Amino acid sequence: MHLLMDFGYVGPWTHGHLVVTAVALPLAWLAWRRRWPRAVTALLAALTLWSVAAFLVVQFVFRFNDVPTLPTGAFVASGSVRVVDLGAGSGRSTVMLLWARPQDTAVALDNFSAGYISGHGPDKTRANFRAAGVEARATVQAGDMRALPFPDASFDAALSVAAIDHLSGDDARKALREAARVLKPQGQFLLEVMNPDWWMRFAWGPVLLHGTSPGSMRQRWTGMLDQAGFQVTEVGTQPITLYLLAVKR
């Protein structure tokens, strides 16, 4: 079943480190053969080893093209609820939810503009739902997280995985307020954002860190959820991910 799904994350995300390997490895070999200065040889060897190790981390720890694990058992634990996935992309997080909660139904919302997903569009997302065996419980909706095309209080719960944190500060606040608007009172919201933890620092260094720290990320998103009308009830981490579970006040 996993092999039939195609979440479409493009090469720079999944295999970009091999480009570094392809350059550093022959240079390291050449430096050793021609007896270049030891510092240069050691640097090229270290770069080669890092690029291979980082590639393995991306493949076997981050697993962008696989279904992730629901980070907390407290999210919609009762089952039989209607959930909206904000910024669902090619359906990876929606499948995560529906596999973990076989009684739930979900609406996967996205504007289908992500350049890092190959062939990004509603058809790809629906095909992944069919491959995952959840097509009867999942629908696809084109829309903007900042202006959701749903009535007030139309969902029991909401989630967003690595989507709202791609927006600017003001747009992220709009998306969080919209999430609160479409939730019923006491509705749960599971927010997952990229976290500059040790795994990310090792694999990507300054490319994705943007000068933030895990502590500041937690404080920032807790504050923004509070301003949007949520009470945070649980905070935790997975590799490169900070998750916050909140309840609409």
N, C-alpha and C positions, 0 to 999 in steps of 0.2 A: 504493500500500500504506500509506504514512504517513497518508493522508487517512482511511483506514478505521479507524484506531486512535483510541481515545478514552481518554486517561489521566486525564481528569476533573479536572485542577487547577482550582479554582474562581476566580472573577473577582478577588477581592482579591489573589491571587498573580499573575495574568496580566495584569489590566487595572486594577489599583487606582490606578496613577499617573494614569490618565485622569480620575479623580475630582478630583484636585488640578488638572489642566489645566482641567477644566470650570469650576472656581471661580476659578482664578488668571487665566486668559486674559481673561474679560470685565472683571474688576477692573482688570487692567493696561490694557486698552483705555480703560476709563472714567477711570482716573487720567491717561492721556495726553490724552484729550479735554478733561478738565476742569482740566488743569494742576495736579494735586495736587503736593505737594512732591516734588522730584526723587528723594529717597531712597526714598520710598514707591513711586513709579513704577518705579524701578530694582529694588527688592526684588520687586515683583510680576512684572516682566518676567523676572527671574532665576529665580523660582519656576516660572514657566510653562516656560521653556527647560529647567530641570532635570527637570520632570515628563515632558516629551516625550522628552528624552534617556534618562531612566531607563526609560521604557516601551519604547523601542527596544532598550535593553540586555536587558531581560527577554525580549522577543520573539525577538531574534536572537543573543543570547549565551547566556542561561540556557536557553531553549527547554524549559520545563517540560513541555509537551505534545508533545514530540518524543522520539525515541529518542536517548539520549546516546551518546558514543563510549567504548569501553573504554579506560580511562586508561593501561594498561600492557600491552605485548605479552608480558610475563613471566608473566601469570596464565594458568594451565592451557594453556600453549603447546603441550603434546603432544597435546591433544584427546582425545576418546573417554573423558571422565570424567563422573562423576555429581556435580552441584553443587546445593547448597541455597542459595536466595536468602532471606535473613532480612529480614522486613519488606518483601516484594516489592511491596506496594501494588497498583496496577492493572497491574503487569507490565512497567513501563518498563525496569527494570534487568535483568530476566530476558530480555527481547527483545534488549537490548544484548549480553548474554553470548552468546545462541544465534545471533545474526547473526554475531558475531565468531568463534565457535567452532562450526562446523556439524556437528561430530561429537559434541558434548556433549549430555547430557540434564540437565534441571533440575527441581527441586521449588520452587515459589514459595510460601513460607509467609508468612501475615499473619493478624492478628486482625481485619482489616477494620473498624477503628474510626476511621480517619482522617477527621476532619471537613473537611479541606481537599481531599478528593477527592469529587466529585459522583457519587452512585450507587455508592459504594465497596462492593464485594462480590465473591465468587468468580465470579459470572456475567460481570461486567465484565472481570475478568482473563482468563477463558477466551476471551471474545470478542476481546480484544486479541491473544491468542496465535493464534487462527484468522486474524485479519486480517494478522498478521505472517508467517503461514506456518510457525509453529513448534509448532503444537498437538500434533504427533506426538511431540515431544521435551520437552514441558513439562506438568507436572501442578500442580494447585493444592491446597494443604493449609492448612486453618484451624488456627491454633495460636499459642502464645505464645512469643516469642523467649527468655523467661526460664525456660521449662520445655519444651524441644522434645520433640515426640511421636515421637522417633526413637531407635533403639538406639544404643549406643556404636559409634563407628568405622563409621558407615553411609554416609559420603560421602567422596569424594575431595577435594572442595574446597567452599568456602563464600564467599559475598559478602554484603555488606549496604551499601546505598546510601541515605544520608539517612534512616536508620531508628533505629539504635542510639543515635545522638546525640540523639534525641528523648526518650530515657528519662532518669530521674534517675541520679545517680552509682552508687548501689547496684544499681539495676536494670540499668544498662548493664554493670556488672561481671558480673552473673549471666548476661546474654546472651552476653558474651564467653566465659565459662567453659562455657556450653552449646555454643557454636560449637566450642570445642576438644574437648569431649566427643564430639560426633557426627562429628568428622573422624578419618580414618585417620592413623597416624603419618606425619609429613612432609607432611600435607595442607596446601594453601594456603588462606589467608583474605585476601580483598580487602575492606578496610573503607574506605568513602567517607563523610566527614562534612562538614557545612557549615563553611566556612572564612571568617573575617571579613577577607577580602582587600580590595584596592582596589575591585573590582567591587561587592562587597556594601556597602561603606561608601558608595559613590556612589549605588547604587540604593535602599538601605533605611536607611542611617545607623544610628541607635541602636535601631531597631525590632527588629533581629535580632542585634545584636552581643553583647549580654549581658555587656559589659565584658571580653571576651576579646580575645586577639591571636593572629595566626598562629603565633608562636613558642610561646605557651603551649598552643595547641591541639595542636601537634605533640608537645610534651613530655607532655601529659596522655594522649593516646591511645597513644603509644609505651609509656608506663609501664603503662597498663591492659592492653594486649596482653601485655606481659611477665608481669604478674601472673597472667594467665589461662592462661599456658603457651605463648605464641607468641614467636617470634623475628622481629623486623621486618627484612625484607631490602630493601625499597625504599620510599621516601617521595617523593611528588610532589604537584603541584597542577594543577587546572584552574580556570576561573573559578568562584568561590564554593565550591570543593571542595578538600578535602585528602584524599588517598588514601594508605593504608598497606597494603603487601603484606607478609604475614607467613606463616611456616611453623610448623606445630605441632611443638613440641619432643618 
